[in-house]
């Protein structure tokens, strides 16, 4: 969503603690998977059990088919330990509540056992964000921006982030992640080919 902002790590932790009620595990899993994979909300809602659950365990990767992605091309997304934990918690909850474990079943179901909609997902996130007391424009798209922003802060190259977020234009990705003039200047001024202090090389004066 245009204009939505990323979350700071402490805000992520705060939101994770604000899911309540009988569907809190489903809702927290939706948020956690979004924040840890960078998938678009439509991609998350299109997932089936067989894509994420293999032989009674979380998959190590999720492969999205072309029809599930915005760009219309398949891609494979690795799952970190936090994403795997969210899946394990969600599947245990589904088992206990009797929602069914059929491989072709949508991963995220509504209270009516129908596929969760974008609007329902938006409402789920907004309720938790409101309880967390966050300010600014925070929406479902904020999770993608959060992952990309944190990866950039951790020094992950933009081309790698582009692959994770399924962005093919690096210039638009830089704008998307809020790369500004200050960061550009810091990157350039931080270069040092001399091996010594950055001010070790001074221009030679003509005599």
Secondary structure in CASP SS format (residue, H / E / C, confidence):
PFRMAT SS
TARGET T0000
AUTHOR 0000-0000-0000
METHOD secondary structure of the structure
MODEL  1
X C 1.00
X C 1.00
X C 1.00
X C 1.00
X C 1.00
X C 1.00
X C 1.00
X C 1.00
X H 1.00
X H 1.00
X H 1.00
X H 1.00
X H 1.00
X H 1.00
X H 1.00
X H 1.00
X C 1.00
X C 1.00
X C 1.00
X C 1.00
X C 1.00
X C 1.00
X C 1.00
X H 1.00
X H 1.00
X H 1.00
X H 1.00
X H 1.00
X H 1.00
X H 1.00
X H 1.00
X H 1.00
X H 1.00
X H 1.00
X H 1.00
X H 1.00
X H 1.00
X C 1.00
X C 1.00
X C 1.00
X H 1.00
X H 1.00
X H 1.00
X H 1.00
X H 1.00
X C 1.00
X C 1.00
X E 1.00
X H 1.00
X H 1.00
X H 1.00
X H 1.00
X E 1.00
X E 1.00
X C 1.00
X C 1.00
X E 1.00
X E 1.00
X C 1.00
X C 1.00
X E 1.00
X E 1.00
X E 1.00
X E 1.00
X C 1.00
X H 1.00
X H 1.00
X H 1.00
X C 1.00
X C 1.00
X C 1.00
X C 1.00
X C 1.00
X C 1.00
X E 1.00
X E 1.00
X E 1.00
X E 1.00
X C 1.00
X C 1.00
X H 1.00
X H 1.00
X H 1.00
X H 1.00
X H 1.00
X H 1.00
X H 1.00
X H 1.00
X H 1.00
X H 1.00
X H 1.00
X H 1.00
X H 1.00
X H 1.00
X H 1.00
X H 1.00
X H 1.00
X C 1.00
X C 1.00
X C 1.00
X C 1.00
X C 1.00
X C 1.00
X C 1.00
X C 1.00
X E 1.00
X C 1.00
X C 1.00
X E 1.00
X C 1.00
X C 1.00
X C 1.00
X C 1.00
X C 1.00
X E 1.00
X C 1.00
X C 1.00
X H 1.00
X H 1.00
X H 1.00
X H 1.00
X H 1.00
X H 1.00
X H 1.00
X H 1.00
X H 1.00
X H 1.00
X H 1.00
X H 1.00
X H 1.00
X H 1.00
X H 1.00
X C 1.00
X C 1.00
X C 1.00
X C 1.00
X C 1.00
X C 1.00
X C 1.00
X C 1.00
X C 1.00
X H 1.00
X H 1.00
X H 1.00
X H 1.00
X H 1.00
X H 1.00
X H 1.00
X H 1.00
X H 1.00
X H 1.00
X H 1.00
X H 1.00
X C 1.00
X C 1.00
X C 1.00
X C 1.00
X H 1.00
X H 1.00
X H 1.00
X H 1.00
X H 1.00
X H 1.00
X H 1.00
X H 1.00
X C 1.00
X C 1.00
X C 1.00
X C 1.00
X H 1.00
X H 1.00
X H 1.00
X H 1.00
X H 1.00
X H 1.00
X H 1.00
X C 1.00
X C 1.00
X C 1.00
X C 1.00
X H 1.00
X H 1.00
X H 1.00
X H 1.00
X H 1.00
X H 1.00
X H 1.00
X H 1.00
X H 1.00
X C 1.00
X C 1.00
X C 1.00
X C 1.00
X C 1.00
X C 1.00
X C 1.00
X C 1.00
X C 1.00
X C 1.00
X C 1.00
X C 1.00
X C 1.00
X C 1.00
X C 1.00
X C 1.00
X C 1.00
X C 1.00
END
